[in-house]
């Protein structure tokens, strides 16, 4: 232990347990815990829903740090300028952070590490948020994977992930210079919460951001949700998914913690889930890992087609269709339910994400980037890897992508995965009184049933914005033209 303070820079790792940068920093001196709201134009600005989550997560982190004797210093600005200045003003001799994997973050971290090291400061970075670093898993040809199944097989052949680290019992707090303390901001100063209008009431009802909220969510899932997960995860009408994605996005829980808690619950019989359920759950964690593998090797994943053939795709310009899709007013109940769930809660069931994405890209022939951008703004789990990788997968332009001719039919998808219409009725209350038979295709319902349900198509519920057969054929023709070039 030295007299010089150690600086811990929090980013997408807003937790105290299983935080390797925190554990390392504690060995190097009294601690300065720092969070910088990054305003540099090089990085993609957080969307509205993610900003709401960040505000709540920072509040939880600040309270957790204070409870252990520490303090969270909050600033706003360009880390490339702020971090070296803070190191100089505090006399810090050691800086630690956990890694991020988008191109702008990697460039920033490399530049900062080089700059600080030149001044004699020791800088270390760690893996806190992935099971494996993106560069560690390689093909037999020593290159990155392009297909999920062999990637995940290679990961599993590497054995179980390392055990998570416990949270420290106490945090030793460094003394801040008076001028720096005056510069410190409150979480409210960051203006992350919506005010005019305040659209976040549904988010507040649905979520408890923070490390404690993440652990509660995991415990509930292992107790109540994982049984039957292998099949049930595709059912939006049931509480059969973990809903851990926003907690992972902000690093309130690590995949190592999830993995070992789940494995331990199976081995001790403390969960009703089967081995098959848990292996399927692990593979979903694997898809997140694969997405980061893709992002690391393709930094422009959110803006450039992974398969460059799609650069020549003749996308339609349908602003009215895009607007109807965003508002959940397409006339296709499962699509509309998904977009309204997203708007109300900041989240959407994964099966419905695929359905809604397929509808926008293929039936409306809209560039996948328009949908990815909307999800980035409205999802509490808007993730720099998962979001673009999944949109490109549906579009057919991504790695291990669904073939372009795989076009989800929103009617048959709804009937298969929401058979009684419970999900639709929850988020599309205009259709609540319509019977099960026509809940996913109200335009086919007899006039008497529509009248009895209080539905007037085109008035209180829209007619379909596009005919399914027309949309499907147009998409297939566009793809055929693309392949022929």
C-alpha positions in Angstrom: 0.0 0.0 0.0 1.4 3.4 -1.0 0.4 7.0 0.0 -0.5 7.7 -3.6 -4.2 7.2 -4.5 -5.3 4.6 -7.0 -7.9 5.6 -9.6 -10.7 3.2 -10.6 -12.5 4.3 -13.7 -16.1 2.8 -13.8 -17.7 2.5 -17.3 -19.9 -0.4 -18.3 -19.1 -2.3 -15.0 -21.4 -0.7 -12.4 -20.9 -3.2 -9.6 -18.6 -4.1 -6.7 -18.7 -7.9 -6.9 -16.7 -9.7 -9.6 -15.0 -6.5 -10.6 -11.3 -7.2 -11.3 -10.3 -3.6 -11.8 -11.7 -2.7 -8.4 -9.8 -5.6 -6.7 -6.6 -4.6 -8.4 -6.9 -0.9 -7.5 -7.5 -1.7 -3.8 -4.0 -3.2 -3.7 -2.4 0.1 -4.9 -3.5 2.8 -2.5 -6.5 4.7 -1.2 -9.2 4.7 -3.8 -10.7 7.3 -6.1 -13.9 5.8 -7.7 -14.6 7.8 -10.9 -17.4 7.8 -13.4 -17.3 10.2 -16.4 -20.4 10.7 -18.6 -18.6 10.6 -21.9 -19.6 13.5 -24.2 -16.9 13.0 -26.8 -18.3 12.9 -30.3 -16.3 9.8 -31.2 -18.6 7.5 -29.2 -22.2 6.7 -29.9 -24.5 8.7 -27.5 -26.7 6.6 -25.3 -30.4 6.4 -26.2 -33.1 7.8 -24.0 -34.1 4.5 -22.3 -30.4 3.6 -21.6 -29.8 7.0 -20.2 -32.7 6.5 -17.8 -31.2 3.1 -16.7 -27.8 4.6 -16.3 -29.1 7.3 -13.9 -30.7 4.7 -11.7 -27.7 2.4 -11.9 -25.3 5.1 -11.0 -27.5 6.0 -8.0 -27.3 2.3 -6.8 -23.6 2.2 -7.4 -23.0 5.4 -5.5 -24.9 4.1 -2.5 -23.1 0.8 -2.6 -19.7 2.5 -2.6 -20.7 4.9 0.2 -21.9 1.9 2.3 -18.4 0.5 2.2 -16.7 3.7 3.1 -15.9 5.0 -0.4 -17.2 7.8 -2.6 -18.1 8.0 -6.3 -16.8 11.0 -8.1 -18.9 12.0 -11.1 -17.8 14.2 -14.0 -19.0 15.0 -17.5 -16.8 15.6 -20.5 -14.2 14.0 -22.7 -12.3 11.3 -20.8 -9.2 11.9 -23.0 -8.9 15.3 -21.3 -10.4 14.6 -17.9 -8.6 11.5 -16.9 -5.0 12.7 -17.3 -6.0 15.9 -15.5 -7.4 14.1 -12.6 -4.4 11.8 -12.3 -2.1 14.8 -12.2 -4.2 16.8 -9.7 -4.6 13.8 -7.3 -1.1 12.4 -7.7 -2.5 9.0 -8.6 0.2 6.5 -9.4 -2.1 3.7 -10.6 -5.2 3.6 -12.8 -7.4 0.6 -13.5 -10.4 0.0 -15.7 -12.4 -2.9 -17.2 -12.3 -3.2 -20.9 -14.9 -2.2 -23.5 -14.9 -3.5 -27.0 -16.4 -1.0 -29.5 -13.9 0.6 -31.8 -14.0 4.1 -30.3 -13.6 2.9 -26.8 -10.7 0.7 -27.7 -9.0 3.7 -29.4 -9.6 5.9 -26.4 -8.3 3.3 -23.9 -5.1 2.7 -26.0 -4.4 6.4 -26.2 -5.0 7.0 -22.5 -2.9 4.1 -21.5 0.0 5.3 -23.7 -0.3 8.9 -22.4 -0.5 8.0 -18.7 2.3 5.4 -19.0 4.6 8.0 -20.5 4.2 10.1 -17.3 5.1 7.1 -15.0 1.6 6.1 -14.1 0.9 2.4 -14.0 -2.2 1.5 -16.0 -4.0 -1.9 -16.0 -7.1 -3.0 -17.8 -9.2 -6.2 -17.2 -11.9 -8.4 -18.6 -15.0 -8.0 -16.4 -17.9 -8.4 -18.7 -17.2 -11.4 -21.0 -16.4 -15.1 -20.5 -13.6 -14.8 -23.0 -11.8 -11.9 -24.6 -12.9 -11.5 -28.3 -9.3 -12.2 -29.5 -8.9 -15.4 -27.4 -11.3 -17.6 -29.3 -9.9 -18.5 -32.8 -10.6 -20.8 -35.6 -8.2 -23.6 -36.5 -6.9 -21.1 -39.2 -6.1 -18.7 -36.4 -8.8 -16.2 -37.4 -12.1 -14.9 -36.0 -15.3 -17.1 -36.2 -18.1 -16.2 -38.5 -20.6 -18.8 -37.4 -22.0 -19.2 -33.9 -22.2 -22.9 -33.5 -18.4 -23.7 -34.0 -17.6 -20.5 -32.0 -19.6 -21.7 -29.1 -18.3 -25.3 -29.4 -14.7 -23.8 -29.2 -15.7 -21.8 -26.1 -17.2 -24.9 -24.4 -14.2 -27.0 -25.2 -12.1 -24.5 -23.2 -13.8 -25.5 -20.0 -15.9 -23.7 -17.4 -15.3 -19.9 -16.9 -13.3 -18.8 -13.9 -15.1 -18.2 -10.6 -16.3 -14.7 -9.9 -14.6 -12.4 -7.4 -16.4 -11.4 -4.1 -17.1 -7.8 -3.4 -14.6 -6.1 -1.1 -15.6 -5.7 2.6 -14.4 -2.1 2.7 -13.2 0.6 0.4 -10.4 2.9 1.4 -11.3 6.5 0.3 -8.7 8.9 -1.0 -8.9 12.6 -0.1 -9.8 14.7 -3.1 -8.3 18.2 -3.8 -10.8 20.9 -3.0 -10.9 22.2 -6.5 -11.7 18.8 -7.9 -14.5 18.3 -5.3 -16.0 21.6 -6.5 -16.0 20.2 -10.0 -17.8 17.1 -9.0 -21.4 16.6 -10.2 -24.4 15.0 -8.8 -26.3 12.3 -10.7 -29.1 14.8 -11.2 -26.7 17.2 -12.8 -26.2 14.7 -15.6 -29.8 15.2 -16.7 -30.2 11.6 -17.7 -33.9 11.3 -16.7 -36.7 12.5 -19.0 -38.7 15.5 -17.8 -40.8 17.1 -20.5 -42.5 14.8 -21.0 -41.7 12.2 -18.3 -42.2 9.0 -20.4 -40.4 6.7 -18.0 -43.3 5.6 -15.7 -43.5 2.2 -17.4 -39.8 1.7 -17.0 -39.9 2.6 -13.3 -42.7 0.0 -12.8 -40.9 -2.7 -14.7 -37.3 -2.5 -13.5 -34.9 -2.1 -10.5 -31.6 -1.1 -11.9 -28.4 -1.7 -9.9 -26.4 -4.6 -8.6 -29.0 -5.6 -6.1 -31.7 -5.5 -8.7 -29.5 -7.8 -11.0 -29.0 -10.3 -8.2 -32.8 -10.3 -7.4 -33.6 -10.8 -11.1 -31.2 -13.7 -11.4 -32.6 -15.3 -8.2 -36.2 -15.0 -9.4 -35.3 -16.5 -12.8 -33.6 -19.5 -11.2 -36.5 -20.0 -8.8 -39.4 -19.4 -11.2 -38.4 -18.9 -14.8 -35.8 -21.4 -15.9 -37.9 -24.5 -15.7 -39.0 -25.3 -19.2 -36.7 -22.5 -20.6 -35.6 -24.5 -23.6 -39.1 -24.3 -25.1 -40.7 -21.6 -23.0 -38.1 -18.9 -23.9 -40.0 -18.4 -27.2 -43.3 -17.6 -25.5 -43.9 -13.9 -24.9 -47.1 -14.7 -23.1 -45.2 -16.4 -20.3 -42.5 -15.1 -17.9 -40.0 -17.6 -19.2 -36.9 -15.5 -19.9 -34.3 -14.1 -17.5 -34.7 -10.4 -18.4 -31.0 -10.0 -17.3 -30.0 -8.2 -20.5 -30.1 -4.6 -19.2 -28.2 -5.6 -16.0 -25.5 -7.2 -18.2 -25.5 -4.2 -20.5 -24.5 -1.9 -17.7 -22.3 -4.4 -16.0 -24.4 -4.7 -12.8 -23.8 -8.5 -13.0 -21.2 -10.4 -14.9 -21.7 -13.5 -17.1 -19.4 -15.4 -14.8 -21.7 -14.7 -11.9 -24.7 -15.8 -13.9 -22.9 -18.9 -15.1 -21.7 -20.1 -11.7 -25.0 -19.2 -9.9 -26.9 -21.2 -12.5 -24.5 -24.1 -12.5 -24.5 -24.2 -8.7 -28.3 -24.1 -8.5 -28.6 -27.1 -10.8 -26.0 -29.1 -8.9 -27.6 -28.5 -5.5 -31.1 -29.0 -6.8 -32.1 -25.4 -5.8 -33.6 -24.7 -9.2 -36.5 -26.5 -11.0 -34.6 -26.1 -14.3 -33.3 -29.2 -16.1 -29.8 -29.6 -17.6 -31.3 -29.0 -21.0 -32.9 -25.8 -19.9 -29.6 -24.6 -18.5 -27.5 -25.5 -21.5 -30.0 -23.5 -23.7 -29.7 -20.6 -21.3 -25.9 -20.8 -21.5 -26.1 -20.7 -25.3 -28.0 -17.4 -25.1 -25.1 -16.1 -23.0 -22.9 -17.5 -25.8 -24.8 -15.4 -28.4 -23.9 -12.3 -26.5 -20.3 -13.4 -26.4 -20.4 -14.1 -30.1 -21.8 -10.6 -30.7 -18.9 -9.1 -28.9 -16.5 -11.3 -30.9 -18.1 -9.9 -34.1 -18.0 -6.3 -32.8 -14.3 -6.5 -31.9 -13.4 -7.7 -35.3 -15.9 -5.5 -37.1 -15.9 -2.1 -35.3 -18.5 -0.6 -37.7 -21.0 -3.3 -37.1 -23.8 -0.9 -36.3 -23.4 1.1 -39.6 -21.9 -1.2 -42.2 -23.2 -4.4 -43.7 -21.1 -7.4 -42.5 -21.9 -9.0 -45.9 -21.0 -6.1 -48.2 -23.2 -7.5 -51.0 -26.0 -5.9 -49.1 -24.6 -2.5 -49.9 -26.4 -2.8 -53.2 -29.8 -3.7 -51.7 -32.6 -1.6 -53.1 -34.3 -0.6 -49.9 -37.7 1.0 -50.1 -38.4 4.5 -48.8 -41.5 4.1 -46.7 -41.6 6.7 -44.0 -45.3 6.1 -43.3 -44.6 2.4 -42.8 -41.6 3.1 -40.6 -43.6 5.5 -38.5 -46.5 3.0 -38.1 -44.0 0.3 -37.1 -42.4 2.5 -34.4 -45.8 3.4 -32.9 -47.1 -0.2 -33.0 -49.8 0.6 -35.5 -49.0 -1.8 -38.4 -52.3 -3.7 -38.2 -50.4 -6.9 -37.3 -51.1 -7.6 -33.6 -47.9 -9.4 -32.6 -45.8 -6.7 -34.2 -47.8 -3.9 -32.6 -47.7 -5.6 -29.2 -43.9 -5.9 -29.4 -43.4 -2.2 -30.3 -45.7 -1.1 -27.6 -44.1 -3.3 -25.0 -40.8 -1.7 -26.1 -42.2 1.8 -25.7 -43.9 1.1 -22.3 -41.2 -1.0 -20.6 -37.9 -0.3 -22.5 -37.7 -4.0 -23.4 -39.1 -6.5 -25.8 -39.2 -10.3 -25.7 -36.5 -11.8 -27.9 -38.8 -13.9 -30.1 -40.9 -10.7 -30.7 -37.7 -8.8 -31.5 -37.1 -11.2 -34.4 -40.7 -11.0 -35.6 -40.8 -7.2 -35.5 -37.3 -6.9 -37.1 -38.2 -9.3 -39.9 -41.4 -7.4 -40.6 -39.7 -4.0 -40.9 -36.8 -5.3 -43.0 -38.6 -7.7 -45.2 -42.3 -6.9 -45.4 -41.6 -3.2 -45.4 -38.3 -3.5 -47.2 -36.7 -1.0 -44.8 -33.0 -0.7 -44.2 -32.1 -2.6 -41.0 -30.2 0.4 -39.7 -33.5 2.3 -39.2 -34.7 -0.4 -36.9 -31.4 -0.8 -35.1 -31.4 3.0 -34.4 -34.9 2.8 -33.0 -34.0 0.0 -30.7 -30.8 1.8 -29.6 -33.0 4.7 -28.5 -35.8 2.8 -26.8 -34.2 -0.3 -25.3 -32.9 -0.3 -21.7 -30.5 -3.1 -22.8 -29.4 -1.2 -26.0 -26.0 -3.0 -26.4 -23.3 -2.0 -28.8 -22.7 -5.6 -29.8 -26.0 -7.5 -29.4 -28.2 -4.8 -31.1 -26.4 -4.5 -34.5 -25.4 -8.2 -34.6 -29.0 -9.3 -34.1 -30.4 -6.8 -36.6 -27.9 -7.9 -39.2 -28.7 -11.5 -38.4 -32.4 -11.0 -39.2 -31.6 -8.9 -42.3 -29.4 -11.6 -43.7 -26.4 -9.3 -44.0 -24.7 -10.5 -40.8 -22.5 -13.3 -39.6 -24.2 -16.6 -39.4 -27.2 -14.8 -40.7 -30.7 -16.1 -41.2 -31.1 -16.6 -45.0 -32.8 -13.6 -46.5 -35.6 -15.8 -47.8 -36.5 -16.8 -44.2 -39.3 -14.3 -43.7 -41.3 -14.5 -40.5 -45.0 -14.5 -41.0 -46.4 -12.4 -38.1 -49.7 -14.2 -38.1 -48.3 -17.7 -37.9 -45.6 -16.6 -35.5 -48.3 -15.1 -33.2 -50.5 -18.1 -33.4 -47.6 -20.4 -32.5 -46.0 -18.4 -29.7 -48.9 -16.5 -28.3 -51.6 -19.1 -29.0 -54.3 -17.5 -26.8 -53.4 -14.0 -27.5 -52.5 -13.1 -24.0 -49.4 -11.1 -25.0 -51.3 -9.2 -27.7 -54.2 -8.4 -25.3 -51.8 -7.1 -22.7 -50.2 -4.5 -25.0 -52.9 -4.0 -27.6 -56.0 -3.4 -25.5 -58.1 -2.4 -28.5 -58.2 -6.1 -29.3 -58.7 -7.4 -25.8 -62.3 -8.6 -26.4 -61.5 -10.4 -29.7 -61.6 -14.2 -29.6 -58.6 -16.4 -29.8 -59.3 -17.5 -33.3 -58.9 -14.1 -34.8 -56.7 -12.3 -32.3 -53.7 -12.5 -34.7 -55.7 -11.7 -37.9 -58.5 -9.4 -37.0 -59.2 -8.6 -40.6 -60.5 -12.1 -41.1 -62.9 -11.9 -38.2 -66.6 -11.8 -39.1 -68.2 -8.3 -38.9 -70.4 -9.6 -36.0 -67.3 -10.6 -33.9 -65.6 -7.3 -34.6 -68.7 -5.4 -33.6 -69.0 -7.5 -30.4 -65.4 -6.8 -29.6 -65.8 -3.1 -30.2 -63.3 -3.0 -33.1 -63.6 -0.9 -36.2 -60.7 -1.6 -38.4 -59.2 1.5 -39.8 -60.6 3.6 -36.9 -59.7 2.2 -33.4 -57.3 -0.4 -34.8 -55.4 0.0 -38.1 -55.8 -2.1 -41.2 -52.6 -3.8 -42.2 -50.0 -1.4 -43.6 -48.9 -3.9 -46.2 -50.3 -7.2 -47.5 -48.1 -10.1 -46.4 -48.0 -11.8 -49.7 -47.0 -8.6 -51.5 -44.3 -7.8 -48.9 -42.8 -11.2 -49.0 -42.7 -11.3 -52.8 -41.1 -7.8 -53.0 -38.4 -8.8 -50.5 -37.6 -12.0 -52.3 -37.4 -10.2 -55.6 -35.1 -7.6 -54.1 -32.8 -10.3 -52.7 -32.8 -12.2 -56.0 -31.7 -9.0 -57.8 -29.0 -8.5 -55.2 -27.7 -12.0 -55.7 -27.7 -11.7 -59.5 -25.4 -8.6 -59.5 
